[in-house]
Amino acid sequence: METIDDTVVFGVLNELDFHGQRAGHDLAVVGFDDVVAAARNSPPLTMCRSTKNRLVRY
């Protein structure tokens, strides 16, 4: 699952936990803002980093 930003990622992780699922095992979760908190998550999250100008261009 790819999310639009890291705020959504943490919501997805909470819902997975609530339903007894695990990120990285039951569902792959990818964020898009590359915030520092994502690296501190357990398990660490896969993140994409890009500038807004680059995103608009494509």
N, CA, C, O and CB atoms as a CASP TS submission, in Angstrom:
PFRMAT TS
TARGET T0000
AUTHOR 0000-0000-0000
METHOD Language model
MODEL 1
PARENT N/A
ATOM      1  N   MET     1       0.842  -1.153   0.000  1.00  0.00           N
ATOM      2  CA  MET     1       0.000   0.000   0.000  1.00  0.00           C
ATOM      3  C   MET     1       0.893   1.223   0.000  1.00  0.00           C
ATOM      4  O   MET     1       1.769   1.353   0.856  1.00  0.00           O
ATOM      5  CB  MET     1      -0.961  -0.007   1.200  1.00  0.00           C
ATOM      6  N   GLU     2       0.686   2.114  -0.940  1.00  0.00           N
ATOM      7  CA  GLU     2       1.405   3.381  -0.965  1.00  0.00           C
ATOM      8  C   GLU     2       0.459   4.470  -0.481  1.00  0.00           C
ATOM      9  O   GLU     2      -0.703   4.522  -0.886  1.00  0.00           O
ATOM     10  CB  GLU     2       1.953   3.702  -2.396  1.00  0.00           C
ATOM     11  N   THR     3       0.962   5.333   0.382  1.00  0.00           N
ATOM     12  CA  THR     3       0.124   6.398   0.921  1.00  0.00           C
ATOM     13  C   THR     3       0.575   7.746   0.394  1.00  0.00           C
ATOM     14  O   THR     3       1.706   7.889  -0.068  1.00  0.00           O
ATOM     15  CB  THR     3       0.156   6.389   2.450  1.00  0.00           C
ATOM     16  N   ILE     4      -0.297   8.727   0.461  1.00  0.00           N
ATOM     17  CA  ILE     4      -0.002  10.052  -0.062  1.00  0.00           C
ATOM     18  C   ILE     4       0.945  10.830   0.844  1.00  0.00           C
ATOM     19  O   ILE     4       1.704  11.666   0.354  1.00  0.00           O
ATOM     20  CB  ILE     4      -1.282  10.827  -0.252  1.00  0.00           C
ATOM     21  N   ASP     5       0.922  10.581   2.141  1.00  0.00           N
ATOM     22  CA  ASP     5       1.863  11.231   3.049  1.00  0.00           C
ATOM     23  C   ASP     5       2.021  10.393   4.307  1.00  0.00           C
ATOM     24  O   ASP     5       1.297   9.422   4.525  1.00  0.00           O
ATOM     25  CB  ASP     5       1.392  12.661   3.403  1.00  0.00           C
ATOM     26  N   ASP     6       2.977  10.787   5.123  1.00  0.00           N
ATOM     27  CA  ASP     6       3.301   9.969   6.296  1.00  0.00           C
ATOM     28  C   ASP     6       2.232  10.008   7.374  1.00  0.00           C
ATOM     29  O   ASP     6       2.145   9.082   8.179  1.00  0.00           O
ATOM     30  CB  ASP     6       4.604  10.416   6.880  1.00  0.00           C
ATOM     31  N   THR     7       1.426  11.044   7.412  1.00  0.00           N
ATOM     32  CA  THR     7       0.326  11.083   8.365  1.00  0.00           C
ATOM     33  C   THR     7      -0.610   9.906   8.110  1.00  0.00           C
ATOM     34  O   THR     7      -1.080   9.266   9.051  1.00  0.00           O
ATOM     35  CB  THR     7      -0.440  12.426   8.268  1.00  0.00           C
ATOM     36  N   VAL     8      -0.874   9.626   6.860  1.00  0.00           N
ATOM     37  CA  VAL     8      -1.733   8.503   6.488  1.00  0.00           C
ATOM     38  C   VAL     8      -1.055   7.178   6.832  1.00  0.00           C
ATOM     39  O   VAL     8      -1.718   6.232   7.257  1.00  0.00           O
ATOM     40  CB  VAL     8      -2.076   8.556   4.983  1.00  0.00           C
ATOM     41  N   VAL     9       0.262   7.109   6.649  1.00  0.00           N
ATOM     42  CA  VAL     9       0.998   5.881   6.971  1.00  0.00           C
ATOM     43  C   VAL     9       0.763   5.478   8.421  1.00  0.00           C
ATOM     44  O   VAL     9       0.475   4.317   8.711  1.00  0.00           O
ATOM     45  CB  VAL     9       2.505   6.066   6.711  1.00  0.00           C
ATOM     46  N   PHE    10       0.886   6.439   9.324  1.00  0.00           N
ATOM     47  CA  PHE    10       0.730   6.107  10.742  1.00  0.00           C
ATOM     48  C   PHE    10      -0.702   5.694  11.060  1.00  0.00           C
ATOM     49  O   PHE    10      -0.923   4.859  11.938  1.00  0.00           O
ATOM     50  CB  PHE    10       1.137   7.297  11.615  1.00  0.00           C
ATOM     51  N   GLY    11      -1.666   6.261  10.367  1.00  0.00           N
ATOM     52  CA  GLY    11      -3.049   5.810  10.516  1.00  0.00           C
ATOM     53  C   GLY    11      -3.232   4.390  10.033  1.00  0.00           C
ATOM     54  O   GLY    11      -3.918   3.595  10.676  1.00  0.00           O
ATOM     55  N   VAL    12      -2.621   4.063   8.900  1.00  0.00           N
ATOM     56  CA  VAL    12      -2.688   2.700   8.362  1.00  0.00           C
ATOM     57  C   VAL    12      -2.045   1.718   9.343  1.00  0.00           C
ATOM     58  O   VAL    12      -2.586   0.640   9.588  1.00  0.00           O
ATOM     59  CB  VAL    12      -1.986   2.620   6.979  1.00  0.00           C
ATOM     60  N   LEU    13      -0.906   2.088   9.897  1.00  0.00           N
ATOM     61  CA  LEU    13      -0.229   1.215  10.861  1.00  0.00           C
ATOM     62  C   LEU    13      -1.095   0.969  12.092  1.00  0.00           C
ATOM     63  O   LEU    13      -1.156  -0.152  12.598  1.00  0.00           O
ATOM     64  CB  LEU    13       1.112   1.824  11.280  1.00  0.00           C
ATOM     65  N   ASN    14      -1.760   2.008  12.572  1.00  0.00           N
ATOM     66  CA  ASN    14      -2.662   1.835  13.722  1.00  0.00           C
ATOM     67  C   ASN    14      -3.803   0.887  13.389  1.00  0.00           C
ATOM     68  O   ASN    14      -4.154   0.031  14.201  1.00  0.00           O
ATOM     69  CB  ASN    14      -3.227   3.188  14.171  1.00  0.00           C
ATOM     70  N   GLU    15      -4.380   1.029  12.211  1.00  0.00           N
ATOM     71  CA  GLU    15      -5.481   0.146  11.807  1.00  0.00           C
ATOM     72  C   GLU    15      -5.008  -1.290  11.614  1.00  0.00           C
ATOM     73  O   GLU    15      -5.713  -2.228  11.987  1.00  0.00           O
ATOM     74  CB  GLU    15      -6.124   0.656  10.517  1.00  0.00           C
ATOM     75  N   LEU    16      -3.826  -1.469  11.038  1.00  0.00           N
ATOM     76  CA  LEU    16      -3.280  -2.823  10.902  1.00  0.00           C
ATOM     77  C   LEU    16      -3.139  -3.474  12.270  1.00  0.00           C
ATOM     78  O   LEU    16      -3.540  -4.621  12.466  1.00  0.00           O
ATOM     79  CB  LEU    16      -1.915  -2.795  10.180  1.00  0.00           C
ATOM     80  N   ASP    17      -2.569  -2.735  13.210  1.00  0.00           N
ATOM     81  CA  ASP    17      -2.386  -3.258  14.562  1.00  0.00           C
ATOM     82  C   ASP    17      -3.735  -3.590  15.196  1.00  0.00           C
ATOM     83  O   ASP    17      -3.889  -4.637  15.825  1.00  0.00           O
ATOM     84  CB  ASP    17      -1.622  -2.245  15.433  1.00  0.00           C
ATOM     85  N   PHE    18      -4.689  -2.715  15.032  1.00  0.00           N
ATOM     86  CA  PHE    18      -6.033  -2.926  15.591  1.00  0.00           C
ATOM     87  C   PHE    18      -6.651  -4.223  15.083  1.00  0.00           C
ATOM     88  O   PHE    18      -7.367  -4.907  15.815  1.00  0.00           O
ATOM     89  CB  PHE    18      -6.947  -1.745  15.244  1.00  0.00           C
ATOM     90  N   HIS    19      -6.368  -4.559  13.819  1.00  0.00           N
ATOM     91  CA  HIS    19      -6.946  -5.758  13.196  1.00  0.00           C
ATOM     92  C   HIS    19      -6.005  -6.962  13.254  1.00  0.00           C
ATOM     93  O   HIS    19      -6.241  -7.972  12.591  1.00  0.00           O
ATOM     94  CB  HIS    19      -7.306  -5.466  11.749  1.00  0.00           C
ATOM     95  N   GLY    20      -4.935  -6.850  14.051  1.00  0.00           N
ATOM     96  CA  GLY    20      -4.030  -7.983  14.234  1.00  0.00           C
ATOM     97  C   GLY    20      -3.117  -8.256  13.058  1.00  0.00           C
ATOM     98  O   GLY    20      -2.590  -9.361  12.930  1.00  0.00           O
ATOM     99  N   GLN    21      -2.921  -7.284  12.209  1.00  0.00           N
ATOM    100  CA  GLN    21      -2.043  -7.429  11.046  1.00  0.00           C
ATOM    101  C   GLN    21      -0.719  -6.723  11.322  1.00  0.00           C
ATOM    102  O   GLN    21      -0.640  -5.864  12.200  1.00  0.00           O
ATOM    103  CB  GLN    21      -2.714  -6.855   9.763  1.00  0.00           C
ATOM    104  N   ARG    22       0.330  -7.091  10.564  1.00  0.00           N
ATOM    105  CA  ARG    22       1.643  -6.483  10.757  1.00  0.00           C
ATOM    106  C   ARG    22       2.173  -5.906   9.454  1.00  0.00           C
ATOM    107  O   ARG    22       2.183  -6.572   8.419  1.00  0.00           O
ATOM    108  CB  ARG    22       2.627  -7.505  11.317  1.00  0.00           C
ATOM    109  N   ALA    23       2.614  -4.655   9.526  1.00  0.00           N
ATOM    110  CA  ALA    23       3.254  -4.021   8.363  1.00  0.00           C
ATOM    111  C   ALA    23       4.548  -4.761   8.065  1.00  0.00           C
ATOM    112  O   ALA    23       5.287  -5.131   8.978  1.00  0.00           O
ATOM    113  CB  ALA    23       3.529  -2.495   8.617  1.00  0.00           C
ATOM    114  N   GLY    24       4.814  -4.972   6.798  1.00  0.00           N
ATOM    115  CA  GLY    24       6.018  -5.688   6.400  1.00  0.00           C
ATOM    116  C   GLY    24       5.847  -7.192   6.377  1.00  0.00           C
ATOM    117  O   GLY    24       6.681  -7.907   5.821  1.00  0.00           O
ATOM    118  N   HIS    25       4.781  -7.676   6.974  1.00  0.00           N
ATOM    119  CA  HIS    25       4.520  -9.112   6.976  1.00  0.00           C
ATOM    120  C   HIS    25       3.201  -9.416   6.269  1.00  0.00           C
ATOM    121  O   HIS    25       3.162 -10.211   5.329  1.00  0.00           O
ATOM    122  CB  HIS    25       4.492  -9.654   8.418  1.00  0.00           C
ATOM    123  N   ASP    26       2.136  -8.786   6.721  1.00  0.00           N
ATOM    124  CA  ASP    26       0.818  -9.003   6.126  1.00  0.00           C
ATOM    125  C   ASP    26       0.500  -8.008   5.013  1.00  0.00           C
ATOM    126  O   ASP    26      -0.299  -8.295   4.122  1.00  0.00           O
ATOM    127  CB  ASP    26      -0.245  -8.920   7.194  1.00  0.00           C
ATOM    128  N   LEU    27       1.133  -6.837   5.073  1.00  0.00           N
ATOM    129  CA  LEU    27       0.888  -5.785   4.082  1.00  0.00           C
ATOM    130  C   LEU    27       2.131  -4.906   3.983  1.00  0.00           C
ATOM    131  O   LEU    27       2.676  -4.486   5.003  1.00  0.00           O
ATOM    132  CB  LEU    27      -0.369  -4.930   4.460  1.00  0.00           C
ATOM    133  N   ALA    28       2.574  -4.631   2.778  1.00  0.00           N
ATOM    134  CA  ALA    28       3.684  -3.699   2.574  1.00  0.00           C
ATOM    135  C   ALA    28       3.122  -2.284   2.581  1.00  0.00           C
ATOM    136  O   ALA    28       2.131  -2.002   1.908  1.00  0.00           O
ATOM    137  CB  ALA    28       4.446  -3.997   1.234  1.00  0.00           C
ATOM    138  N   VAL    29       3.760  -1.392   3.347  1.00  0.00           N
ATOM    139  CA  VAL    29       3.296  -0.016   3.471  1.00  0.00           C
ATOM    140  C   VAL    29       4.444   0.913   3.079  1.00  0.00           C
ATOM    141  O   VAL    29       5.554   0.787   3.598  1.00  0.00           O
ATOM    142  CB  VAL    29       2.795   0.286   4.925  1.00  0.00           C
ATOM    143  N   VAL    30       4.179   1.837   2.170  1.00  0.00           N
ATOM    144  CA  VAL    30       5.185   2.792   1.704  1.00  0.00           C
ATOM    145  C   VAL    30       4.659   4.198   1.906  1.00  0.00           C
ATOM    146  O   VAL    30       3.539   4.515   1.506  1.00  0.00           O
ATOM    147  CB  VAL    30       5.547   2.550   0.212  1.00  0.00           C
ATOM    148  N   GLY    31       5.473   5.042   2.532  1.00  0.00           N
ATOM    149  CA  GLY    31       5.111   6.442   2.742  1.00  0.00           C
ATOM    150  C   GLY    31       5.728   7.330   1.679  1.00  0.00           C
ATOM    151  O   GLY    31       6.453   6.854   0.806  1.00  0.00           O
ATOM    152  N   PHE    32       5.438   8.627   1.754  1.00  0.00           N
ATOM    153  CA  PHE    32       5.882   9.501   0.686  1.00  0.00           C
ATOM    154  C   PHE    32       6.575  10.780   1.139  1.00  0.00           C
ATOM    155  O   PHE    32       7.083  11.508   0.287  1.00  0.00           O
ATOM    156  CB  PHE    32       4.733   9.854  -0.144  1.00  0.00           C
ATOM    157  N   ASP    33       6.625  11.091   2.422  1.00  0.00           N
ATOM    158  CA  ASP    33       7.240  12.344   2.866  1.00  0.00           C
ATOM    159  C   ASP    33       8.628  12.171   3.460  1.00  0.00           C
ATOM    160  O   ASP    33       9.377  13.143   3.560  1.00  0.00           O
ATOM    161  CB  ASP    33       6.361  13.002   3.871  1.00  0.00           C
ATOM    162  N   ASP    34       8.981  10.974   3.851  1.00  0.00           N
ATOM    163  CA  ASP    34      10.283  10.664   4.439  1.00  0.00           C
ATOM    164  C   ASP    34      10.539  11.451   5.723  1.00  0.00           C
ATOM    165  O   ASP    34      11.600  12.053   5.884  1.00  0.00           O
ATOM    166  CB  ASP    34      11.386  10.948   3.435  1.00  0.00           C
ATOM    167  N   VAL    35       9.575  11.446   6.628  1.00  0.00           N
ATOM    168  CA  VAL    35       9.761  12.131   7.910  1.00  0.00           C
ATOM    169  C   VAL    35      10.645  11.296   8.826  1.00  0.00           C
ATOM    170  O   VAL    35      10.717  10.076   8.680  1.00  0.00           O
ATOM    171  CB  VAL    35       8.399  12.409   8.586  1.00  0.00           C
ATOM    172  N   VAL    36      11.312  11.943   9.760  1.00  0.00           N
ATOM    173  CA  VAL    36      12.247  11.277  10.660  1.00  0.00           C
ATOM    174  C   VAL    36      11.556  10.197  11.483  1.00  0.00           C
ATOM    175  O   VAL    36      12.136   9.135  11.710  1.00  0.00           O
ATOM    176  CB  VAL    36      12.906  12.295  11.583  1.00  0.00           C
ATOM    177  N   ALA    37      10.338  10.445  11.932  1.00  0.00           N
ATOM    178  CA  ALA    37       9.617   9.475  12.766  1.00  0.00           C
ATOM    179  C   ALA    37       9.422   8.137  12.060  1.00  0.00           C
ATOM    180  O   ALA    37       9.316   7.103  12.719  1.00  0.00           O
ATOM    181  CB  ALA    37       8.263  10.038  13.168  1.00  0.00           C
ATOM    182  N   ALA    38       9.376   8.144  10.742  1.00  0.00           N
ATOM    183  CA  ALA    38       9.176   6.898   9.998  1.00  0.00           C
ATOM    184  C   ALA    38      10.348   5.940  10.184  1.00  0.00           C
ATOM    185  O   ALA    38      10.155   4.727  10.258  1.00  0.00           O
ATOM    186  CB  ALA    38       8.978   7.195   8.512  1.00  0.00           C
ATOM    187  N   ALA    39      11.555   6.479  10.260  1.00  0.00           N
ATOM    188  CA  ALA    39      12.732   5.634  10.453  1.00  0.00           C
ATOM    189  C   ALA    39      12.774   5.039  11.849  1.00  0.00           C
ATOM    190  O   ALA    39      13.385   3.993  12.069  1.00  0.00           O
ATOM    191  CB  ALA    39      13.999   6.428  10.195  1.00  0.00           C
ATOM    192  N   ARG    40      12.127   5.704  12.786  1.00  0.00           N
ATOM    193  CA  ARG    40      12.105   5.230  14.177  1.00  0.00           C
ATOM    194  C   ARG    40      10.974   4.247  14.431  1.00  0.00           C
ATOM    195  O   ARG    40      10.871   3.673  15.515  1.00  0.00           O
ATOM    196  CB  ARG    40      11.978   6.405  15.130  1.00  0.00           C
ATOM    197  N   ASN    41      10.145   4.061  13.449  1.00  0.00           N
ATOM    198  CA  ASN    41       9.021   3.138  13.586  1.00  0.00           C
ATOM    199  C   ASN    41       9.542   1.703  13.643  1.00  0.00           C
ATOM    200  O   ASN    41      10.638   1.422  13.158  1.00  0.00           O
ATOM    201  CB  ASN    41       8.017   3.311  12.412  1.00  0.00           C
ATOM    202  N   SER    42       8.779   0.813  14.220  1.00  0.00           N
ATOM    203  CA  SER    42       9.153  -0.591  14.239  1.00  0.00           C
ATOM    204  C   SER    42       8.032  -1.403  13.600  1.00  0.00           C
ATOM    205  O   SER    42       6.940  -1.475  14.164  1.00  0.00           O
ATOM    206  CB  SER    42       9.440  -1.076  15.688  1.00  0.00           C
ATOM    207  N   PRO    43       8.268  -2.012  12.448  1.00  0.00           N
ATOM    208  CA  PRO    43       9.513  -2.011  11.685  1.00  0.00           C
ATOM    209  C   PRO    43       9.713  -0.668  10.980  1.00  0.00           C
ATOM    210  O   PRO    43       8.749   0.065  10.759  1.00  0.00           O
ATOM    211  CB  PRO    43       9.515  -3.159  10.658  1.00  0.00           C
ATOM    212  N   PRO    44      10.981  -0.337  10.620  1.00  0.00           N
ATOM    213  CA  PRO    44      11.231   0.896   9.867  1.00  0.00           C
ATOM    214  C   PRO    44      10.423   0.884   8.568  1.00  0.00           C
ATOM    215  O   PRO    44      10.259  -0.159   7.936  1.00  0.00           O
ATOM    216  CB  PRO    44      12.747   1.059   9.564  1.00  0.00           C
ATOM    217  N   LEU    45       9.929   2.047   8.184  1.00  0.00           N
ATOM    218  CA  LEU    45       9.086   2.133   6.999  1.00  0.00           C
ATOM    219  C   LEU    45       9.880   2.454   5.746  1.00  0.00           C
ATOM    220  O   LEU    45      10.895   3.150   5.804  1.00  0.00           O
ATOM    221  CB  LEU    45       8.019   3.172   7.200  1.00  0.00           C
ATOM    222  N   THR    46       9.418   1.949   4.623  1.00  0.00           N
ATOM    223  CA  THR    46       9.971   2.331   3.329  1.00  0.00           C
ATOM    224  C   THR    46       9.360   3.667   2.950  1.00  0.00           C
ATOM    225  O   THR    46       8.144   3.844   3.020  1.00  0.00           O
ATOM    226  CB  THR    46       9.692   1.245   2.234  1.00  0.00           C
ATOM    227  N   MET    47      10.207   4.608   2.547  1.00  0.00           N
ATOM    228  CA  MET    47       9.739   5.945   2.203  1.00  0.00           C
ATOM    229  C   MET    47      10.265   6.376   0.849  1.00  0.00           C
ATOM    230  O   MET    47      11.352   5.975   0.432  1.00  0.00           O
ATOM    231  CB  MET    47      10.158   6.946   3.266  1.00  0.00           C
ATOM    232  N   CYS    48       9.484   7.193   0.172  1.00  0.00           N
ATOM    233  CA  CYS    48       9.894   7.826  -1.074  1.00  0.00           C
ATOM    234  C   CYS    48      10.137   9.296  -0.774  1.00  0.00           C
ATOM    235  O   CYS    48       9.409   9.901   0.012  1.00  0.00           O
ATOM    236  CB  CYS    48       8.816   7.638  -2.206  1.00  0.00           C
ATOM    237  N   ARG    49      11.151   9.868  -1.393  1.00  0.00           N
ATOM    238  CA  ARG    49      11.444  11.282  -1.198  1.00  0.00           C
ATOM    239  C   ARG    49      11.473  11.963  -2.566  1.00  0.00           C
ATOM    240  O   ARG    49      12.147  11.500  -3.485  1.00  0.00           O
ATOM    241  CB  ARG    49      12.799  11.479  -0.439  1.00  0.00           C
ATOM    242  N   SER    50      10.745  13.051  -2.687  1.00  0.00           N
ATOM    243  CA  SER    50      10.723  13.810  -3.933  1.00  0.00           C
ATOM    244  C   SER    50      10.284  15.230  -3.628  1.00  0.00           C
ATOM    245  O   SER    50       9.591  15.475  -2.641  1.00  0.00           O
ATOM    246  CB  SER    50       9.783  13.151  -4.981  1.00  0.00           C
ATOM    247  N   THR    51      10.687  16.161  -4.474  1.00  0.00           N
ATOM    248  CA  THR    51      10.252  17.538  -4.288  1.00  0.00           C
ATOM    249  C   THR    51       8.902  17.742  -4.957  1.00  0.00           C
ATOM    250  O   THR    51       8.549  17.020  -5.889  1.00  0.00           O
ATOM    251  CB  THR    51      11.294  18.526  -4.852  1.00  0.00           C
ATOM    252  N   LYS    52       8.156  18.720  -4.484  1.00  0.00           N
ATOM    253  CA  LYS    52       6.861  19.000  -5.089  1.00  0.00           C
ATOM    254  C   LYS    52       7.014  19.426  -6.541  1.00  0.00           C
ATOM    255  O   LYS    52       6.180  19.078  -7.376  1.00  0.00           O
ATOM    256  CB  LYS    52       6.128  20.078  -4.301  1.00  0.00           C
ATOM    257  N   ASN    53       8.058  20.169  -6.851  1.00  0.00           N
ATOM    258  CA  ASN    53       8.275  20.585  -8.232  1.00  0.00           C
ATOM    259  C   ASN    53       8.479  19.380  -9.146  1.00  0.00           C
ATOM    260  O   ASN    53       7.974  19.352 -10.268  1.00  0.00           O
ATOM    261  CB  ASN    53       9.478  21.521  -8.320  1.00  0.00           C
ATOM    262  N   ARG    54       9.197  18.419  -8.677  1.00  0.00           N
ATOM    263  CA  ARG    54       9.432  17.219  -9.490  1.00  0.00           C
ATOM    264  C   ARG    54       8.132  16.445  -9.699  1.00  0.00           C
ATOM    265  O   ARG    54       7.872  15.941 -10.792  1.00  0.00           O
ATOM    266  CB  ARG    54      10.490  16.311  -8.824  1.00  0.00           C
ATOM    267  N   LEU    55       7.313  16.352  -8.642  1.00  0.00           N
ATOM    268  CA  LEU    55       6.044  15.645  -8.759  1.00  0.00           C
ATOM    269  C   LEU    55       5.109  16.321  -9.757  1.00  0.00           C
ATOM    270  O   LEU    55       4.443  15.648 -10.544  1.00  0.00           O
ATOM    271  CB  LEU    55       5.371  15.551  -7.400  1.00  0.00           C
ATOM    272  N   VAL    56       5.061  17.637  -9.723  1.00  0.00           N
ATOM    273  CA  VAL    56       4.186  18.386 -10.642  1.00  0.00           C
ATOM    274  C   VAL    56       4.648  18.206 -12.078  1.00  0.00           C
ATOM    275  O   VAL    56       3.829  18.118 -12.992  1.00  0.00           O
ATOM    276  CB  VAL    56       4.163  19.889 -10.276  1.00  0.00           C
ATOM    277  N   ARG    57       5.936  18.153 -12.275  1.00  0.00           N
ATOM    278  CA  ARG    57       6.496  18.019 -13.619  1.00  0.00           C
ATOM    279  C   ARG    57       6.070  16.726 -14.290  1.00  0.00           C
ATOM    280  O   ARG    57       5.881  16.695 -15.506  1.00  0.00           O
ATOM    281  CB  ARG    57       8.005  18.089 -13.564  1.00  0.00           C
ATOM    282  N   TYR    58       5.917  15.676 -13.530  1.00  0.00           N
ATOM    283  CA  TYR    58       5.556  14.379 -14.095  1.00  0.00           C
ATOM    284  C   TYR    58       4.083  14.174 -13.981  1.00  0.00           C
ATOM    285  O   TYR    58       3.569  13.137 -14.401  1.00  0.00           O
ATOM    286  CB  TYR    58       6.301  13.244 -13.408  1.00  0.00           C
TER
END
